């Protein structure tokens, strides 16, 4: 009984860890999208200023 429960505990721990990784990836993607959006808006804004 010992080794089996230890293996399932390890699997559960790994599952939790991979869920955390997915959340981290989602946060990274959101951050990248925000930075990209800000960069695009900044580019539009500066081109408008330079055009005037």
C-alpha positions, 0 to 999 in steps of 0.5 A: 500500500505504501509505494502506491499512495506515494506515487499517487501523491507525487502525481497529485503534486505534479498536477498542481504544479502543472496547473500553476505553470498554466496560470503563469503562462496565462499571466505571461501572455496577458502581460505580453498582450498588454505591452504590445497594445501599449506599444501600438498605441504609443506608436500611433500617438507619436506618429500623430504628434510627428505628423503635426 
